[in-house]
Amino acid sequence: MGLVMKKYVHDDCLLGIWEITEGFALLYNMLDLSDEEKDTLNSFKSHNRKLEWLSVRVLLNHMTGPGIKIFYNSNKKPFLTDRSYHISISHSNKLTSIMLSQRHRIGLDLEHVSNKISSLAGKFLTPEEERAVDPGCRKYHVYLYWCAKEALYKICDKQNINFREDIIIDPFVPAAEGTVTGKVHTDAIREDFTLKYFKYDDYAIVWCFK
């Protein structure tokens, strides 16, 4: 399938989504990997992890053109080697997604809606958030909460943040697309955010910028 979405969702925030239907060899041959990148790729034991890693770089090439590389800091937050854009990356099941912005900090999360996160809701939802979940579409609603918290975790550089205690999402009614508000409050961070979300096939996607 390859590229299924490439569009500006706000201002200079460019969202790209890639559906992984290609095999390893095809994705690999779409890239000109450095020796260091090849070593990183070969270090992954999981075949699916290799496909995810390759698809991220193929998608980035479709969004920026070839030549720009990704590196990670000690918190595993991604950056581009030429610092031309802020970048946020997410992948789940068969989809890989990237958001780029030259002017804004950004956070993006994409999740395949299954039963996986729902069973763990008590570990990341506050009692107030749990009470706000719509029982009629609980699975999707819980995934939106999770994605929102992941997006805020990423935009705040993944630094010493507890999902349940430090990231609070205000009550909202889930829809196919919409807006939610939330905050990250720690000893080092006190910020409020507006997040956008939408449903794509069986996936929940949430993003934010600041």
Secondary structure, DSSP 8 states (H G I E B T S, - for coil): -EEEEEEEEETTEEEEEEE--S-HHHHHHT----HHHHHHHHH---HHHHHHHHHHHHHHHHHH-TT--EEE-TT--EEETT--SEEEEEEETTEEEEEEESSS-EEEEEEE-SSTTGGGHHHH--HHHHHHS-GGGHHHHHHHHHHHHHHHHHHTTT-S--HHHHEEE------SEEEEEEEEE-SS-EEEEEEEEEEETTEEEEEEE-
